Amino acid sequence: MSQLAIYLIGAPRAGKSAVFDALTMTPEGPHFTTRSGHRYGAVKVPDARLDALREIYRPKKYTPAEVTFVDPASSGASPTKFGEMTGLLGNADAFALVVQAFETVDGEGRPLDAVAQAESVLLELIVTDLEKVERRLERIVQDRKRGQKTSEAEVKLLERLREELGRDRALRDVELREDEEKLLRTYQFLSQKPVLIVANLAEEALTTGVPAPLRAMAAARRIEVLPFCAPLEAEIARLDAASQADFLRDYGLTEPGRVRLLQSAYRALRLISFFTVGEDEVRAWPVHEGTNALGAAGKIHSDIERGFIRAETVAYDTLLQSGSWSKCREDGTLRLEGKEYLVRDGDVMHFRFNA
């Protein structure tokens, strides 16, 4: 099961499905499954550090982190109307908003305006959340009339969010206390989720990149925007590693767009990776920045979290230089960390626990 799900959204004919096809293409062909009309494609996250650890341990199993890209089927006349899809879209960890940046006419036959297209989709996320807040507040009023107890803290928070949403402000930009974030978890608000903008370019536009107005709009909203040419990226993904390198060099690219998108998703979600190593398996585990050792243990298995004693920890580059776990122990670079230790990107960890 993938540990991160990015849902592709966008206006009609923006190229959402073409971007999904490119992201899930392999040299053997497209790799995805379909459930209830929605397409799911798991993509492994490249990590040179994990590759180096595999060379040291030669494990029976090698498990990179995975991201699942989801191409939701439209449930209505317009894919940008999310009201009927909140149950599905609420499962997303982040959204990749695909914006048409090719041709001169959009999917509805109007002159192409990439900025207006992106803003329209972002606004629809806000409107969907506003409707959810208003419905919840209406139910609370009815519950109180029937004499049922309700949370005053929840009401005050929802009223504040209604005001923010009414000003067209996304909930990801609203500052929340830890207890407020906990209160909102079950709501799965769409505008609270991180967003990346994928500018779907024509091949000849790759040299100029993302149009300046779209770049400026994204910067003003503190949203990362990525150039992406779906047909070209699909062609690159069909090639083996050696041929990919040559192809990329011919186009002046250093890495496939899929890799850049994955890296951007990690930044947007503030994710880091720690590793577990051994002869049985070498594996990457993505966690949020600020995760402590106890939380990292729980990422692997609840039994390890429950019986946590200590985390044997060494930095990736130190292990690589030493060449083995035992040498790190001998050199005194292997540390014993407690529950509250904050995991660092690139930590290699082994958890001691009571079964």
Secondary structure, 3 states (H helix, E strand, C coil): CCCCEEEEEECCCCCHHHHHHHHCEECCEECCEEECCEEEEEEECCCHHHHHHHHHHCCCEEECCEEEEEECCCCCCCCCCCHHHHHHHCCCCEEEEEEEECCCECCCCCECCHHHHHHHHHHHHHHHHHHHHHHHHHHHHHHHHCCCCCCHHHHHHHHHHHHHHHCCCCHHHCCCCHHHHHHHHHHCCCCCCCEEEEEEECHHHCCCCCCHHHHHHHHHCCCEEEEECHHHHHHHHCCCHHHHHHHHHHCCCCCCHHHHHHHHHHHHCCEEEEEECCCCEEEEEEEECCCEHHHHHHHHCHHHHHCEEEEEEEEHHHHHHHCCHHHHHHHCCCEEECCCCECCCCEEEEEEECC
